[in-house]
Amino acid sequence: KSKERATVEEVFDQATRMIVFDLLNSGVLYELNGVVSSGKEARVYWGTTKDGTDLAVKIYLTSSAEFKKGMHKYIEGDPRFKDVKHDTRSLIAVWAQKEFRNLGEAYAAKVRVPQPIAVKSNVVVMEFIGKAGVSAPSLKEQPPDNPERVYKIIVTYLKRLYKKGKIVHGDLSEYNIMMWKGRPVVFDVSQSVSIQHPLADFMLRRDLTNVNRFFSK
């Protein structure tokens, strides 16, 4: 082949590698390029489709024991995810499913989030917010020029998430809202819970407090 279709790193265990190959073979992905962002729980890669459309490919690391401990409170109590097995790989697959489902519910509620495209085990494929592998800046990196307008949009998003999407983000702050083409885009929704979750009320208040703290500056 003139050019390797996927760059595969040490962090990929055999199972994750097979999932990426499945996505390449099924045509969801044409190419997997470099890392866009790297955290303790997941890495986001820049991918492309055959026609050159950018994709974000989020791969949850299956080895993080600390992450596993922290996940339970967001999964237990969410009626959408009952009877989850507690081995690490199953938990992380549910976490990826949860992010994919939360993105879908937010998208359907007309909240600007990356459009979900595919999920398979610990890999979530979604719309890339940014251009040519460079992601859009977060509010933290680049505060908005028109804070009042952006604040109003975000509050509207939170209402839509709650009333239409029936979910609460649960970790909203200036770190996981990007600005793209003049509009805020909410991301990192894996921890978002159903409004029936026992912590939903607490999490909603915390989201509002974080947003208010940022914009009051």
N, C-alpha and C positions, 0 to 999 in steps of 0.2 A: 504493500500500500504506500502511496506517495506520502501519506502523513498519518501518523497514529491517531485513531479516532477518539481515544480516551486516555487521559493521563491518570494513571492510577498510583495512589500514594501508599505509604506504609500503613497509614491509619485504617485503610480499608481491610477489614477481615474478609475471608473467602466468601462468606454469605453476602456481604454488602457488594462485593465485586460482581457476584452473579446477578444481583438485582440491577446494578448499573448496566451490565451487559444485556439483560432482558429489556430494559428501557431503550437501549440503543437498537437492539434487534427489532423491537416492536414499532420503532419509528417515532416514539414520543420524543426521544433525544437523537440528535445527529452527532453532536460533539460535546465533550465535556472538557472545559478549559480550567483555568486556575481558580484558586480560592479567592472569594470575594470578602468573606468575613469568617472569623474563626472564634468560637467560644468554647467553654468547658463542655457544653452539652452537644453542640452541633457545629458542623462546618457548612458554609454556603458556597457553592461553586457556580461559576458562570457557564451555562450551557447554551447550545443553540439548536434550533430545529433545522431541517434540511433546507428550508427557504431563508435561513439566516435570522429568524426571529430569536431574540434573546430570551433565555429562561433562567430562573434561579433554581438550583438543585440543592435542597437542604438535606444533609445526611446526618442523622442522629448517631452519635458515637455510642456503640453498644457496650462500652467498657466502664462507663462512669457510675461507680457505686453510689457516690454522693447524690448524683442527679436522681438515681432510682429512689433514694430515701425521700427526696423532696417532692417527687411526683405524686405520692400516694394521696395527699390531702386534696389534690385537684381532680383525681380520678374517682376516689371513693366519695360517694354522695352526689355524683353526677348521674342522674337516672339514664342518661344516654349510653353509659358504659358500665354495664353490670357484668358480674362473673368474669372478671379479668384474671388471667393466670398471673402468678407473681414472680415467675422467673424473669430475668432481666430482658431477654430478647422479646418476650411477649409484651412486657410492660412498655418497652420502647416502641414496638410496633403499634400499640394502642395510642401512645403519645403522638406518633406521626399521623395516625388516623384521626385523632382528636384535632390536631392542627388543621388537617385537610377539611374536616367537617366544619370546624369553626370558621375557616376562611370562606367556605361555601355558604354558610348561614349569614355571615357578615356581608358577603357579596350580594346575596339575594335580598338583603335588607337595605341595599343601596348605600352601603358604607364602603368608602374607597379603600380596598385592601388589594394585595396582589391576587390576581385571579388564580384559583387553584386549578391545576391541570391533571395531575396524576399522583397517586400514592401507592407505594409498594413496600411492605415491611417498614424499614426505618428510613425510607427515602421519600421526600415530598418534592414534587415538581410544580413550580408556580411561575406566574408572570414575573419578569425581571423589571424592577423599578429602577430605572437609570438607563445608561446607554453604553453599549460596547464593553460590557464587563465592569463598568464603573458605576457603583450604586449611588442613588440619589442621597443627598446629605440628610442627616437627622436634624430635628429642631435643635438638639444640643450642639451640633456642629455648625449650624447656620440658622440662627433665630430669624423668624419671618419678618419681612419688611412691613407687613400690615397685620400686626398681632391681633387686633380686635376681630378682623374678618376671620382669621384662621381659628381663633378661639371659638367663635360662634359655630363654625363648621364642625369643629371637634365635639362640641357639646351636642350638636345635632346628631353626629355619628353615634355618640353614647346613647342618646335617646332611641335611635333606630335599632341599635344593637339590642337594647333591652326590650323594646316594645315589639319589634318585628322579628329580630333574630333570636330573641329569648335567651340571650347570653350576656355575660358581663366579661369585659376584657381581663381584668384582674391584675394587670401589670403595666398599666398605661402611664407613660411619662415621656419627657422630651427625648429619651433614648430610643423609643420605638415608634416614633411618628416621623416619617420622612416628608420632605417637601419635594414635589415633582410637578413641573408645569403649573406652578402657582397654587397647587392644592395639597393639603395634607393627606398622606397615605399611612394608614395604621398597619403595623406588621407585628410579628411575634405574637401570635394568638394561641399558641399551643396550650398555655395554662388557662385559657378562657373557659368559664364554666356555665352550665345551664343556670337560669335564674332560680331554679328550684334547689340548687345546691345550698347546703347550710351556711356556707361562707359568702354567698353571692352578695348579700347586703353590705357586709364588711368590705368586700373587694370593690364594690361600686363606689363606696364612700372614699376608699383609698385612691381609686383612679381619679375621682373628681378633685380630691385634695392635691394630688400631684399636678394635675393640669392647672388648677387655680394657682398653685405655688409658682409654677413656671411662668404663667402669663401675668401674674401680678408684678413680676419684675419689670 
